Amino acid sequence: MSRLHSEHHNASRIGWLRAAVLGANDGIVSTASLIVGVAAAAGSASEVLLAGTAGLVAGAMSMAAGEYVSVSSQADTEQADLALERRELAEQPREELIELAATFTARGVSADVATEVAKQLTAHDAIGAHAREELGITDLATAKPLLAAFASAVSFSIGAIPPLLIVLFAPMDQIVVYVSIATIFLLAILGALGAKAGGAPLAIGALRVMFWGGAAMGATAIVGKLFHVAVV
């Protein structure tokens, strides 16, 4: 007798992976860039630390609020579409059955088989079938505002802490160098971890995160050096 084998797919992480990677990356880059900009503008150690701490708090709250609002809008759209489907299923069941069957024939299933599959799926879970086949809404892809907001805020804070710790222990005249090197290293690790969690090549994930992070810090340092102001 054959036994069902278990499978683990990376798509199960979609609900939190994007928000977590984005939050950590933004936490590292924005905080490090802020620190580098202030330090390049000849700010004191206390000014650099204050700017970095303020950036951490403001950034974490901003990321959480932005993710919550954005994902909530997606969730509202999904719920509105599902409500419309429920109404159409109640008012036009025959038309909805034909529409569901058409999604299968479009993939190469014969008309008879498609109709039978549509009937069975409708009898089992009509709204679930239409949500998957017509709207592309599944349990894995369903918008989760609170989860996204929490993941963004926590990951941003975790990403912002290392640059702040470097400010505490590095010599003031070497803060720009120390923070820049550590940030590039951390971004490489983050990019590789994000790629691994998503099943993508590690090197590509690391290089693209390092490139944009380095570009952001470089631009901020140049502005701070030229105009003696910090720009984020």
C-alpha positions as CSV (number, residue, x, y, z in Angstrom):
1,M,0.0,0.0,0.0
2,S,1.4,3.4,-1.0
3,R,1.8,6.0,1.7
4,L,1.3,9.8,1.3
5,H,4.6,11.6,1.5
6,S,4.8,14.9,3.3
7,E,6.1,18.0,1.5
8,H,7.3,21.4,2.8
9,H,7.0,24.3,0.5
10,N,8.6,27.8,0.9
11,A,5.3,29.4,0.0
12,S,4.0,28.8,3.5
13,R,6.4,31.5,4.7
14,I,5.0,34.2,2.4
15,G,2.7,35.7,5.1
16,W,5.6,36.9,7.2
17,L,8.8,36.5,5.2
18,R,8.4,39.6,3.1
19,A,7.6,41.9,6.0
20,A,10.4,40.4,8.2
21,V,13.1,40.7,5.5
22,L,12.0,44.2,4.5
23,G,11.9,45.3,8.2
24,A,15.3,44.0,9.1
25,N,16.9,45.4,5.9
26,D,15.3,48.8,6.5
27,G,16.3,48.7,10.2
28,I,20.0,48.1,9.3
29,V,20.2,50.4,6.3
30,S,18.2,53.4,7.7
31,T,19.8,53.4,11.1
32,A,23.3,52.8,9.8
33,S,22.8,55.5,7.2
34,L,21.6,57.9,9.8
35,I,24.5,57.2,12.1
36,V,27.0,57.5,9.2
37,G,25.4,60.8,8.1
38,V,25.6,62.4,11.5
39,A,29.1,61.1,12.2
40,A,30.3,62.4,8.8
41,A,28.8,65.8,9.7
42,A,31.2,65.9,12.7
43,G,28.4,65.2,15.2
44,S,29.4,64.2,18.7
45,A,29.1,60.6,20.0
46,S,26.0,61.6,22.0
47,E,24.4,63.2,19.0
48,V,25.1,60.1,16.8
49,L,23.6,57.8,19.5
50,L,20.6,60.0,20.0
51,A,20.0,60.2,16.2
52,G,20.3,56.4,15.9
53,T,18.0,55.7,18.8
54,A,15.4,58.1,17.5
55,G,15.7,56.4,14.1
56,L,15.1,53.0,15.6
57,V,11.9,54.0,17.5
58,A,10.5,56.1,14.7
59,G,11.4,53.5,12.0
60,A,9.9,50.6,13.9
61,M,6.6,52.4,14.5
62,S,6.5,53.7,10.9
63,M,7.2,50.2,9.5
64,A,4.4,48.7,11.7
65,A,1.9,51.3,10.8
66,G,2.7,51.2,7.1
67,E,2.5,47.4,7.0
68,Y,-0.7,47.4,8.9
69,V,-2.4,49.9,6.8
70,S,-1.2,48.4,3.5
71,V,-2.1,44.8,4.4
72,S,-5.4,45.9,5.9
73,S,-6.3,47.5,2.6
74,Q,-5.5,44.2,0.9
75,A,-7.6,42.3,3.5
76,D,-10.5,44.7,2.9
77,T,-10.3,44.0,-0.8
78,E,-10.2,40.3,-0.3
79,Q,-13.3,40.4,2.0
80,A,-15.2,42.6,-0.4
81,D,-14.5,40.1,-3.3
82,L,-15.5,37.2,-1.1
83,A,-18.7,38.9,-0.2
84,L,-19.5,39.5,-3.8
85,E,-18.8,35.8,-4.6
86,R,-21.2,34.7,-1.8
87,R,-23.9,37.0,-3.2
88,E,-23.4,35.7,-6.7
89,L,-23.4,32.1,-5.6
90,A,-26.8,32.7,-3.8
91,E,-28.3,34.6,-6.7
92,Q,-26.8,32.9,-9.8
93,P,-25.6,29.4,-8.8
94,R,-25.8,28.0,-12.4
95,E,-23.8,30.9,-13.9
96,E,-21.2,30.5,-11.1
97,L,-20.9,26.8,-11.7
98,I,-20.3,27.4,-15.4
99,E,-17.8,30.1,-14.6
100,L,-15.9,27.7,-12.2
101,A,-15.9,24.9,-14.8
102,A,-14.5,27.4,-17.3
103,T,-11.4,28.0,-15.1
104,F,-10.6,24.3,-15.5
105,T,-11.2,24.0,-19.2
106,A,-8.9,27.0,-19.7
107,R,-6.2,24.8,-18.2
108,G,-6.8,22.0,-20.6
109,V,-9.3,19.9,-18.7
110,S,-12.1,18.4,-20.9
111,A,-15.5,20.1,-20.6
112,D,-17.2,17.0,-19.0
113,V,-14.5,16.5,-16.4
114,A,-14.4,20.3,-15.7
115,T,-18.1,20.4,-15.1
116,E,-18.0,17.3,-12.8
117,V,-15.1,18.8,-10.8
118,A,-16.9,22.1,-10.5
119,K,-20.0,20.4,-9.2
120,Q,-18.0,18.4,-6.6
121,L,-16.0,21.4,-5.4
122,T,-19.2,23.5,-5.2
123,A,-20.9,20.8,-3.1
124,H,-17.9,20.5,-0.8
125,D,-17.0,24.2,-0.4
126,A,-18.4,26.6,-3.0
127,I,-16.9,29.9,-1.7
128,G,-13.5,28.2,-1.1
129,A,-13.4,26.9,-4.6
130,H,-14.3,30.2,-6.2
131,A,-11.9,32.1,-3.9
132,R,-9.0,29.8,-5.1
133,E,-9.9,29.4,-8.7
134,E,-11.3,32.9,-9.6
135,L,-9.8,35.3,-7.1
136,G,-6.5,33.5,-6.3
137,I,-7.2,33.8,-2.5
138,T,-5.7,30.9,-0.5
139,D,-4.9,30.4,3.2
140,L,-1.2,30.9,2.4
141,A,-1.7,34.2,0.6
142,T,-4.5,35.7,2.8
143,A,-3.6,39.1,4.1
144,K,-2.7,39.2,7.8
145,P,-2.3,42.8,8.9
146,L,-1.3,42.3,12.6
147,L,1.2,39.6,11.7
148,A,2.8,41.8,9.0
149,A,2.9,44.8,11.3
150,F,4.4,42.9,14.2
151,A,7.0,41.2,12.0
152,S,8.0,44.5,10.5
153,A,8.4,46.3,13.8
154,V,10.3,43.5,15.5
155,S,12.6,42.9,12.5
156,F,13.3,46.6,12.0
157,S,14.3,46.9,15.7
158,I,16.5,43.8,15.5
159,G,18.2,45.2,12.4
160,A,18.7,48.7,13.9
161,I,20.4,47.4,17.2
162,P,23.8,46.4,15.8
163,P,24.7,49.8,14.4
164,L,23.7,51.4,17.7
165,L,25.9,49.0,19.6
166,I,28.9,49.8,17.4
167,V,28.4,53.5,18.3
168,L,28.7,52.6,21.9
169,F,32.0,50.8,21.6
170,A,33.8,52.2,18.5
171,P,36.2,55.1,18.6
172,M,34.4,58.3,17.6
173,D,36.8,59.0,14.7
174,Q,36.3,55.5,13.3
175,I,32.5,55.2,13.7
176,V,31.8,55.7,9.9
177,V,34.3,52.9,9.0
178,Y,33.1,50.5,11.7
179,V,29.4,51.0,11.0
180,S,29.9,50.8,7.3
181,I,31.9,47.5,7.4
182,A,29.6,45.9,10.0
183,T,26.5,47.0,8.0
184,I,27.7,45.5,4.8
185,F,28.5,42.3,6.6
186,L,25.1,42.2,8.3
187,L,23.3,42.9,5.0
188,A,25.1,40.0,3.4
189,I,24.0,37.7,6.1
190,L,20.4,39.0,5.9
191,G,20.3,38.7,2.2
192,A,21.5,35.1,2.4
193,L,19.1,34.2,5.1
194,G,16.2,35.7,3.2
195,A,17.2,33.9,0.1
196,K,17.5,30.6,2.0
197,A,14.1,31.0,3.6
198,G,12.6,31.7,0.2
199,G,14.5,28.9,-1.6
200,A,16.5,31.3,-3.8
201,P,20.3,31.3,-4.5
202,L,22.2,32.6,-1.4
203,A,24.8,34.6,-3.4
204,I,22.3,36.6,-5.4
205,G,20.2,37.4,-2.3
206,A,23.3,38.6,-0.4
207,L,24.8,40.7,-3.3
208,R,21.6,42.6,-4.1
209,V,21.0,43.6,-0.4
210,M,24.7,44.6,0.0
211,F,24.6,46.7,-3.1
212,W,21.6,48.8,-2.2
213,G,22.6,49.1,1.4
214,G,26.0,50.3,0.5
215,A,24.6,52.8,-1.9
216,A,22.3,54.2,0.7
217,M,25.1,54.6,3.3
218,G,27.5,56.1,0.7
219,A,25.0,58.7,-0.4
220,T,24.2,59.7,3.1
221,A,27.8,60.0,4.1
222,I,28.6,62.2,1.1
223,V,25.7,64.6,1.9
224,G,26.7,64.7,5.6
225,K,30.3,65.4,4.7
226,L,29.5,68.1,2.1
227,F,26.8,69.9,4.0
228,H,27.5,68.9,7.6
229,V,23.9,67.7,8.0
230,A,22.4,64.2,8.3
231,V,20.0,63.1,5.6
232,V,18.0,59.8,5.7
